[in-house]
């Protein structure tokens, strides 16, 4: 297992050598969560991580016991030794790693300007960089394309999600659920029973009176579920750090012609977009195609068509019309496909699945669908 994380760090180290960066600092805390630390070490809690261009690394965790149990890294030094102060820890760890003075060290791109100045003062022996388009952007790009271990975990998350979807469909047919809360708590319990860390985001359960919202607020209530009309259920699970994301529409009872048309448009948009989730295709292409399709029906989707996912539920690539034409799908990317339409009078409809881009085309990992009930 350690070799997986070492290989990820080495890819960054190779890039650092090519770009004359001696060390990169990553910080994960309550102010700013950093999935990069888990990506490079498997440590999931508050910590500071430094990687050098030689590939060496030090993890400075808040919870030393957890790090010793879970982390794969060269050296672990407790964060408490430095009073949980990232700048103090950074200086000490750079010295421990023997990073030469007068060389370039990059700090998190999310660092505020006042804190950047404090880094510059404290790390006076180094050339401190804070650039969102440099090492941290390289890592963002690196994380977009999942390696074999990540894909394995994503598949497991999707498998569990599909099991829960099927259980929800069965419960709906048996009229087991009475409220939105019943569904949300069922999902929470089910994902824990299947070994997940939890849901990948708070489940969104909206009956027909609330399904007009893209993301209903509050995310679930004691309101009746399901009920006659169009309901939306948006959820995902997190397995070993990796997220899934699906949305089902529940169509109950006799629907109006407008409601049936809305479902049909969303399903056709999904089928239209899916083939474009293919290696080498510009990421924006399926979003453009769907927007054009909805425009012909004089409808407009008020959100992007999808987003990447992995250690975060929302991460690059972003499947939207504003994405640069230079961004293309690559084998190993995992992204959502989620066309949706919403109307205050007739309710909402969204169909979302988690898609893996492979060398031979798109592979839907989840089996979300429109569920019809009498």
N, C-alpha and C positions, 0 to 999 in steps of 0.2 A: 504493500500500500504506500509506503514512504516514497517509492520510486515515482508514483503518479505525481505527487506534489513536487518532488525534486525536478521532474521533467518540466512542469509548468513554470517553476522558478527559473529554470535554465533558459527557457525561451525568452523570458524577460531579460535575464542577464546577458544573453547574446545581443539583444537589441541595445541594451545599455552600453555594451562595449563598442558597438558600432556608432553610437551617438555620444560617446564621451561623458557618460553619467556614472559616477562612482557608486552612488547608493540611492535607493528610493525608499521613502518612508510612507507607511500606511497606518492610519489611525482609525480605530472603530470605537465609538463611544455613544452616549445618549444624544449628544449634539449632532453627530453625523455618523450614520451606519455605513460600514465599508464591507461589502461582500468579498472584496479582494483578499482579505485576511483568511476567510474560510476557504476561498478558492486555492490559495497558495499553501495552506497549512492544515485545514480541516478544523481549526479552532473557531467556535461559533459565538464567543462572547467578547466583551470589551477587551481590547488589546492594542498594542502597537507592534508593528512588524517592520523590520528593515531588511532589504535584500540588496546585496552588492553585485557589481558587475562580474565578480568572480563566482557568483552563484551561492555564496555563503549567506546565512540568514540567522536572525535572532528574533524570537517572539517574546514580547513583554506582556504577559496576560494579567488581568485583574484576578482571575481565579486560577491560581497555580495548579491546584489539584486537578481541575478539569483539563487544563492544558496538558499535563503529564499523561492523562488518560487518553486524550483524543488527538492532540496535535502531532503533526509530522513536520519537524523542523530541526535545524542543526543545534540550536541552543535555546533554552528557556530561562529567562530571568524575571522574577516577579515584578509587576508594575508598582506594587506597594513600596518597593525599594526606592522608587523615585517619586513617592507621594502622589502617584497617579497623574503626574504632570508630564504631558507629552514632550514638551521642549527639553525639560531636564533629562528625561529618559533618552531622547534622541541624541543629545550630546554625549551622554555616557556610553550608549550603545555603539555610536560611530567610533568612539575611541576603542571600545572592546573589539570591534571588528577590524581595527587598524586601517580605517579608511583614510587615505592620505589627505593632508591639509591642502588647501588651495585647489581642490577638485570640486566638481559639481555634484550637488546633492539636491534631489527633488523632494519637496514636501507635498502633502495632499493638495490637489487643485481646488478643493473646497475651502481652503484656509482663508479666513478673512484678512483684509489688508492690515489692520492693527496687529493681528497675531503673526502675520508674515514678518512684520517689522521686528517683533520679539524673537522670532526664529533667527532673523538676520543678525541681531545683536548677540544672541546666545551662541550661535554657530559661526562666530566671526572668522574662524579658521577655514571656513568652506564658502564656496560660491553657491548660495541658496537659490533654488529655482522654484517657482510656483506657476506652472503653465498647464492649462487644461488640455492643450493639444500636443503634449509631449509623452512622457512615460505613462502617465495615468490614462491617456487616450489609447496608447498602445495596449494596455491591459484591458480596457473596455473592448477594443477590437478583438483581442485574443479570446476573451470570454464569450464573444458572440458565437464562435464556432466551438461546439462542445466536443470534448474528447470521448473516447469509448466508455470511460468510467462514468462520466456525466450523463451520457445517453442511456446507460444502463439504469441509473437512478431515475432519470426522467421517465423511462418506460415503466418502471415500477410505480411511480407516482400516478401515471396514466392508468395503469392496470387497476390500482386501488380506486381511482376516480370512476372508472367504468363499472366496477362492482357496486359502488355507492349509487351511481346513476340507475343501474338496474334495480337495486333495492328500493330506491325512491319511486321508480315507475310502478313496481309491484305494490308498494304501500298506497300510492295514489289510486290504483285500480281497486284496492280493497277499502278505500276510504279511511285509511288508518290515521292520516294527519287531519287535524281540526284547525290548526292555526299556523301562521308563518313561523312562529316560535318553535312549534313542534318540528318543522322541517330543519330549521337551522341547528337545533340541538341534536337532531338525529345525525346530521352531517358531522358535527363536532365529535359525537360519541363514536360514530363509525370509523372516522379516520384514525382516531386514537386506538381503536380496537385492531386496526390493521397495521399498527406499528408506525404511524406517521407522527411527526413532531407537532402537528396541528393542521389547521386550515392555512392555506397560503395567503389568505386575506379574510376579513370578516364576511361571512356568507351574506348574500343579498337575496332576500325573499320578498317578492312584491306580488300581492294579489291584484285583480283587475282595477281596483280603485287607485293603485299606486304604480302600476307597471308603465305608465307614461314617462317616468323618470329614467334617465340613462342608468344612474345608480341611485336606487331609492334611498330616501332618508326619513327616519332612521332605517338601518339596514334590514331590520325585521321587527314585527310588532305582534301583538296578540290578535290581530285581525284574522278573519277566516281565510283558510287556504286548504285546497283550492276553492275557487268560486267561479260562477259562470262568467265566461269571457276569457281574456288573455292575461295569464300570469307569467312572471319571469323569475327564474331561479339561477343565480350566478354564484358559483363556488369553485374552490380548488383545494388541493391538499399539498402539504409539504412533506416529502419523504427524503430523509437523509440530506436535507438542505434544499432539495430541488422541487420546484413548484409545477403544478398543473393549473389549468384555468378553463372552465367550461361554462356555458350558459344554455339552459333549456327553456323553451317556451311551453307552457301548459295551456292547451286550448280546451276549455270545458263547455259543454252544452252546445246549443244551436248558435252559431256565429252569424253575424251580419255579413253581407257581401263585401263591405269595406274591410272587415277583419280578415275574411278569407283572402282577399286580394293582398293585404299586408303580409300575411304569412307566405303567400306564393311568391311575392317579390323578394322577401328575405331568403327563402330557400333557393330561388333562382340565382340570386346574387352570390350566395355561398358556392353553388355549383360553377358559376362563371369564374369566380376568383381562384378556386382551388388549383387548377392546372398551372397558374402563374406562380405558385409557390415552388419554384423550380430553380435549380442551380444555374447561375448565370443571368437570370432574369432580374431586371431592376426592381428593387424592393417596392418602389412606388407604383409599379405597373398594375397589380391587382386593385389597389386603392383607386387609381384613375378609372379602371374599367368599371368598378362598382359604382363610383360616383356618376359616371356617364349613364349607366344602366338605370339608376334611380332617377336621374334628371329626366330621362325620357318618360318616366311615369309621373313626373312632376312631384317627386318626393326627394328629400335630402336627408342623408345620414348625418347626425350631429356629432359624430366622433370618428376617430381613425378606424381603419379596418382591422388593425391588429398591432401586436407588440411582441418583442422577444421576451423570453422568460428563461429562468434557470435558478440561480441562487436568489434572484429577485423576481417578484411576480411581474414587474414592469421593467424591462431593460431593452437595450438595442438588440436587433434592428427595430425601427419604428415604421410600420406599414401605413403610410399616409401620403397624401399627394404632395406635401411640402418636402418630403425626403429628397435628398440630392439624387440626381439620375446616375451618379457614379456609384452609389451603394447598390450592390447586387446580392442576391441570395447565394449562400454557399452551403455545400453539403455539411451537415452537422449543426446548422442553425435550428433553433426551435422557436416557433412563434404561434401566436393565436390568430385565428381567422374568425371574425365576429361581426358580420353585417347585422344591422339593426335599424328598425324604424319605430317611431313613437308618436302617439297622438293622444292628447288629453281626453278626447271623447271615446275612442275605441280601444285605448290601451297600447301596450308596446309588444314588440316581438324581436327577439334577438336569438341568433343561432351561433354558438361559439364552440370551436374545438381547438385542441392543442396539436400543432402540425410539426412534424420533423421533416426538414429538407434533406433528401438523400441524393446520391449521384444519379438515381434513376427516376426521380420525381418526388412529389409530396407524399408523405405517409401520415395520415391522421392517426394520432396515438389515442385519442379519446373518441367516444361514441355518443356525443350529445345529439339531441334531436328534438323535434316538436312532438310532444306527447298529447294525444287527443283523448279526452274523457267524455263519456255521455253526459 
